[in-house]
């Protein structure tokens, strides 16, 4: 697993070194990092997990009569040197928001791989209260090979949970008024 998922094959070192490079370049102090540094105690656990997503066009969804639970409104991509992968989302997130025709102030929640969260909160000016509201990969685990799907499914769960809370509040309101 270390070789296939936790090793930078270009520079021949562990991925934790990439996080340290990121912290050094962006002047993120050890005190600002969750446990003072990237350690076994504050890094996301390697966990068993699986996630599946079915993506179809709107036309295909209508044709198949499937319930659509989310729509991709925009996306952003970015690339840098492999050892700088932890900072690449800071370049992609503003592009995705812009391509969706939105402003950052219109985004309710962000689900970001925990290794990137502190940097992105700083560099993108994200509200920490909107980032990883269910804990992110440190509390939920980090199944190698399905990070993107896990992140998306978790974010969909955040929105589902918010809808449930609203419905309960409405029920209580009408029950007592």
ChimeraX attribute file (.defattr): number of C-alpha atoms within 10 A of each C-alpha:
attribute: neighborCount
match mode: 1-to-1
recipient: residues
	/A:1	8
	/A:2	9
	/A:3	11
	/A:4	10
	/A:5	14
	/A:6	14
	/A:7	17
	/A:8	18
	/A:9	14
	/A:10	9
	/A:11	11
	/A:12	9
	/A:13	14
	/A:14	16
	/A:15	20
	/A:16	19
	/A:17	14
	/A:18	21
	/A:19	20
	/A:20	17
	/A:21	15
	/A:22	20
	/A:23	21
	/A:24	12
	/A:25	11
	/A:26	13
	/A:27	11
	/A:28	16
	/A:29	11
	/A:30	14
	/A:31	9
	/A:32	12
	/A:33	15
	/A:34	13
	/A:35	13
	/A:36	11
	/A:37	19
	/A:38	18
	/A:39	11
	/A:40	10
	/A:41	11
	/A:42	16
	/A:43	19
	/A:44	20
	/A:45	16
	/A:46	16
	/A:47	12
	/A:48	9
	/A:49	13
	/A:50	12
	/A:51	14
	/A:52	9
	/A:53	10
	/A:54	5
	/A:55	12
	/A:56	13
	/A:57	10
	/A:58	12
	/A:59	9
	/A:60	11
	/A:61	13
	/A:62	12
	/A:63	9
	/A:64	10
	/A:65	9
	/A:66	11
	/A:67	8
	/A:68	12
	/A:69	7
	/A:70	9
	/A:71	10
	/A:72	8
	/A:73	11
	/A:74	13
	/A:75	14
	/A:76	15
	/A:77	12
	/A:78	13
	/A:79	12
	/A:80	11
	/A:81	8
	/A:82	14
	/A:83	21
	/A:84	14
	/A:85	17
	/A:86	23
	/A:87	24
	/A:88	17
	/A:89	22
	/A:90	19
	/A:91	17
	/A:92	16
	/A:93	19
	/A:94	18
	/A:95	17
	/A:96	19
	/A:97	19
	/A:98	15
	/A:99	14
	/A:100	14
	/A:101	10
	/A:102	14
	/A:103	12
	/A:104	15
	/A:105	9
	/A:106	8
	/A:107	11
	/A:108	11
	/A:109	17
	/A:110	21
	/A:111	23
	/A:112	22
	/A:113	20
	/A:114	22
	/A:115	22
	/A:116	17
	/A:117	22
	/A:118	18
	/A:119	22
	/A:120	23
	/A:121	16
	/A:122	14
	/A:123	13
	/A:124	14
	/A:125	10
	/A:126	19
	/A:127	15
	/A:128	15
	/A:129	10
	/A:130	13
	/A:131	21
	/A:132	21
	/A:133	14
	/A:134	13
	/A:135	14
	/A:136	23
	/A:137	24
	/A:138	16
	/A:139	14
	/A:140	15
	/A:141	19
	/A:142	22
	/A:143	20
	/A:144	18
	/A:145	13
	/A:146	13
	/A:147	18
	/A:148	16
	/A:149	15
	/A:150	25
	/A:151	20
	/A:152	17
	/A:153	15
	/A:154	20
	/A:155	20
	/A:156	15
	/A:157	13
	/A:158	18
	/A:159	13
	/A:160	13
	/A:161	12
	/A:162	12
	/A:163	12
	/A:164	12
	/A:165	12
	/A:166	12
	/A:167	12
	/A:168	12
	/A:169	12
	/A:170	11
	/A:171	11
	/A:172	11
	/A:173	10
	/A:174	9
	/A:175	8
	/A:176	6
	/A:177	5
